[in-house]
């Protein structure tokens, strides 16, 4: 793995997170809407999805992005029930991570029923770290994008770090970008995995302006290559937020996969960080 250049550190650490309180919905800055990737609360969502969503709403989140689980994309709820539960709690189910597979038509139908806007492919539909494979994947993405568009949905792709490997001098993620239609394939840039791959999100904002309507805002501990609370890792979050317009982002989902203590405490810490920017 390549070593990432040091990002300018412009934000200090904030006090340790407190336990969940009714005042948490005041934590986000005024006029800011942040969402959460439900993988951040995966255990709670599997145990009791409605109760978990209530907790998430009390934290101040306004948008939800679902993820796959052993109970399906909606954690055992029906697509309609998932969308309506979020709405009743003052949140919107705007996106969901899915697979591009032989069940994709059903996945589209469920997403329409849930009322969400985006379907985001969370991993490559075929293996092979080659330019040719990424060109084939790009064509599959264009076709999936057309299928989603016909049903009033938007299709996209979420990166990890491996897409930034190279073959024959070509960065594979760039191959994907260059061979997908921007009106059909909407990229969700995971800022954390970009820096783990040794790349600079700013480079991609400049090279492909307006191509990233969705983000995963995720700070990373580069020593262990795991996610961490905001301000404890290497991502220059203040700079990223200053560049929202250049990137084209419309939906920012906070994701944290590993925790210092609990998901609730980590998310409280993250919100305090954002509040104090």
N, C-alpha and C positions, 0 to 999 in steps of 0.2 A: 504494500500500500504506500502510495506517495505521501510525503510529508506536506501538510498544508502550511502555507505562509501564515504568519501571525496576523490576525485581524487587530485593528486598532481597538483597544479596550476603552470604551467611553462611559461605562456605567459601573458604579460600585455595587457591592453586595448589600442586600437589605436584610432586615432582622429576620430571625427564624420564623417560619410560618406558625400561625396560631390555629387552633382547632376551629371547625366549622361553626359559624355564628350566623344569625339572621341578617347581619349587616354586610355580608359578603357581596351582595349584589351592588354595592357601592364601590367595589374595588377597581372596576375598569374606568379608564378615563372617559369623560363625557364625550358624546358624539363618536365613540368608537364601538364597533361591533366585532367581537371575536367569537369564533366557534371553537369547538373541541372535537378531536377525533376520538370516538368512543373506545378505541383500543386502549386509550389511557386509563379507562375505567373497566377494563375487560372482565375482571373477576366479579365486580359488583353487577355489571350488566347481565352476566350469565346467571347470577344468583337470583336477582329480582330486578328486572329491567325497569319497571315503572318506578320503584323506589329509588333506583340509581339515577334515573332521569330527574326525579324531584331534587335530589342532592345537587346534580349538575346545574339545574336551573337556579337553585339558591346561591350557587357560586357566581352567578352573573352572566353565564353564557347565553347567547342568543341564537346561535346556529349550531347544528349538529351534523356531523359526518359519521355514518355508521361504518362498520367493518365486518368482515366475515367471522363466523364463530361456529362451534359445533352445534349450535341451534339455528344456524342460518344467518342471513344478512341482517335480520331484525330481532335477533336474540330470543326467538321463540314467540314473539308477537307477530301478528299478521302485518303486512305492509300498511294497510289502512289504520290499524290500531297504533302502529309506531308513529305514523304521521300525526294522527289525532292526539296522541299522548303528548308529543312535543308541543303541538299547538296550544293545548290546554295549559301548558306550563309556561307559555310565553316564548317558546322557542320555535325555530323552523328547521325541519329536516331538509337540508339543502343539497346534501351529497352523500354518496355511499361508495365504499370500496368493494369491488366485485372482481370476478374472474371472467376473462373472455374465453368461453368454452362452449360446449354443445348445448348448454342450457341458457344461452345468452338471450334468446327470445323471451323466455320466462322471466329472466332477470329484468329485462326492459319493461315487461308488463307489470311486474311488481313495483318497480320504481315509479311508474306512472300512477299506480294505485296509491302509493305512499305520498305522492305530491312533491317528490324531490326534483331538483333541477339537474343535477349532475350524476353520471355514472362514471366512476374512476377505476380503471383497470389498475390493480395493485401489483401486478407482476407480469413479466413477459409471457405471452401465450406459447412460445416455443423457445427451446434452449439453443445456445450457440453464440459465443462472444465473437461474432464475425460481422463484417460489413454486410454481407449478403443476407444473413439472418435478420439483421436490423432493418434492411430494406423490405424484406418479406413481412416483418412485423408492422412496419409503417403502412404497408398496403392493407393489412388486416385492420389496422386502426382506422384508416380512412373509410373502409367498408362499414366498420362498427359505428363510426361517427355518422355515416349516412343513415344507418338503421335507427340510431337514436334520434337524429334530427327529424325523421319522419313521424316520430311519436312525441315530439315536443321536448325531447331531452337533449342534453349536451354530454358528449363522451370525452373522457380525458385519460391521462396516464400519470401515475405517481412513480417517481424515481427512487432508487436506492443508491448505493455507491457504485455498483458494478457497471452501470450504464456508462460511466465515465472512463472506462478502460479504452484502450486504443488497439486498432488493428491496421497495420500498413500505414501508420501515420494519421489515421482518421479516428477521432473520438466518436465512440459509438452513439452516445447521446446526441451528438451533433448530426449524425446520420439520420437518426430518428426525427429530429427537428426539421431537417432539410427535406425529408421525404413524406412528411405529413401535411395535410391541408389545414391551415390555421383556423378555418371556419368550421372544420369537422373534428379536429383533435385539439382539445384544450388541456394544456399542461398544468399539472399540479406540482410545483417545485418544492421538494422537501429540502429546506435550506440546511438542515443539519447534515443530511447525507451528502450534500454537495461539498461541504467543507471537509467531511471525513474522506472524501475522494480526492482531496487535494486541490479542489477548484474553488473559484471565487464566484458567488452568486451575482455580483456586480457585472462580471464579464458576460454572463448570460443575459442579464437585463439589457445590457448594451447591444449585444449581438442579435438578440431576438426580442426587441422592445414590444411590449404589449402581449406577449405570448403566454403569460403565466397568470391566468385569472384566479388560480387557487394556489395557496401556500400551505405547507406545514411549517409552522414556526417552532423550531426545536433547537435548543442549545445542546452542545455536545462536549463531553469530556474526552479530549483527544488522547489522554493516557490510556484509558480503558476502552475507548471507542463505544461509549454508551451515552444515552441522553442524560441530561441533568437539569437542575432548576436554572431559570433565566439568570444570566449574569455570572454563573459559576463556570461556564464553558468558554468556548472560543468564538462563538458567533457574535458579531457586532450588531446586536439587535436594534439599537437606536438608528444606525446607518441604514439597515434594511428597511425600517419603517419610513425613513425619509425618502426612500426610493420606490415607494409603493406605486406611484403614478407611472414611472418608467417601466416597471415590470408588468403593469396592467392588472395587478391583483384586485379582486373584488371580494374574495372570501379568504379569511385567514383562520386556519384551524390550528390551535395549540395542541401539540402532541408530546407526551413524555412517556417513554416506555419503561424506564427504570426510575426508582425513587430512593431518596435518602431515608424516608420514613413511610408515609402513606400517600396514595394518589391525592386525597383531599388536601393534605398539608402541602404537598408539592405544588398543586394548582393554586392554593392560597398564596404561596410564596411567589409564584409566577405573576399573579394578578397584582400583588403589592409592587413588584418590580415595574410592571407596566404603568401602574398608577403614578409612580414616582419619576417616570421619565421626564 
